Amino acid sequence: MILPALGGLLLVPGALAPLPLALATGISLNIPFAVLIKLGQDYLPTRPGTAAGVTLGLGVSVGGLAAPLLALIASSHGPRGALLALLAVPPLAIGCGLLLREPAPSARQ
């Protein structure tokens, strides 16, 4: 859902028309947090609190580290350039996700 929402932000003109797409982008970025935390806990089943903290912290930290780069792109190419750069992130994330191995079954299951 993120790629159509971001693509729509690039294509829809006007000041108010892109707002529903911005809402869809925000929702689609925040919905998978619980799933990502659970996946981290599956990879580290004996330390669920640590896994949740690392998973959430890593996600927020990477976003914070990428913000200055997106700001440089936006200052040189405008907001459309930053959105175009953001369109490359979901396919990269999917590619990285495909490299993950299945978590080992835990003793709790």
Secondary structure, DSSP 8 states (H G I E B T S, - for coil): -HHHHHHHHHH--SSSTTHHHHHHHHHHHHTTHHHHHHHHHHHSTT-HHHHHHHHHHHHHHHHHHHHHHHHHHHHHHHHHHHHHHHHTHHHHHHHHHHT-------TT-
